[in-house]
């Protein structure tokens, strides 16, 4: 039997996320980032995929892209427990533009706390 579109998107997102985690474990962060990006495309509100993409980009030293992914996800789902926990430890030492982005994300999370 055919899956409905929501079930299909969810299954696809989970599959791409698992592939991302496998690439991450093998040390291939570029492939991990690509897999997590595909997972977030399939299910934009799937927090584990978004966090996987964020972390892969961060470790690739593509911090601005990582922060944009955080902002994208929190705009769609402002009650994100994962990103709230990530920012609770504080954030400093970022470039001015990155600091502003983090402030926006943090303020949005605080409104839904």
N, C-alpha and C positions, 0 to 999 in steps of 0.2 A: 504494500500500500504506500501511496505517496505521502510525504510529510507536508503539513501545512507550512506556509512561508516562514512563520515565526520559529517553528521547530527546526526547519532546515537551516535558518540563519544561526540559531543557537548551536546546533550541531557543528556547523561549519566553523563558528568562532571558537568553540571548544577544541576542535581538531587542530586549527591553526595555532591556538595557544599551546597545545601539547607539543606541536612541532617546534614552536619557539623555545619552549623550555628545554627540549632535547638539544637544539642548536646552542643554547646558552650553556648547558652542562658540558658540551663538547668544546666550548670556547669560541664558537663562531658567532660573534655578536652581530655582525652584519646580517647573516641569515636569520638570526633570532629576531632582530628588529623588523625585517621584512615579513616574517611569519606573524609577529604580533600586530603589525600594521594591517595585514590581511584579516586578522581576527577582529580588530576594531572596526574595520570596514564592514564586516559581516554583522557585527553586533556592537554598535557604538557605545552602548551603555554597559558593556561587560567589563567590570572593574579589573578583574585579574588580567585581562588582555591589555588594558590601558596601562596598568602598573608594569606589566612585563615590557611593553614598548617604552615606557618612560625610563625604566632601569637600563634596558639595552642601549638606548640613545645616550643616557647619562654616562655609562661606562665606555661608550665610544667617543666620549668627549664632545658630543653634540648636544650640549646643555641647553642651548636656546630651543632646539627642536623638542627636547625632553620637556622643558617647561611649557611649551605650546601645547604638547599633548596633555599635560596636567590641566592646563587652562581649558582646553576643549572638553575634557571629560567632566570637569567640575561645572562647566556651564550647562552641560546636559544633565548632570546628576549632582546637584550641590550638597547632598547629604553623604558624600563619599567618606566612609570610615577610613579607608586606606590612605587617601591623600591627607585627611585631617591628621591622622597619626604621624604621617611623614613630616608634616609641617609643625607639629606640636613641639618638636625639639628645637625649633627656632631656625632661622636662616639668616646668614650674614656672609659678607665677602663676595657678593655678587655684583656684577656691573649694574649701573643705575637702571637700565632698561629691564634687566632681569629682576631686579628688586621690585620695581613697579608691578611687573607681572605677578610675582609672588604675593605681593600685598593684595592685589585684586583677588587672586584665588583664595587667599587666606580669609579675607573679609567675606567672601561669598560662603565659604565653609562655616564661618562663625555665625552667620545669620541662620543656619540650619542646625546649629548645635543644640 
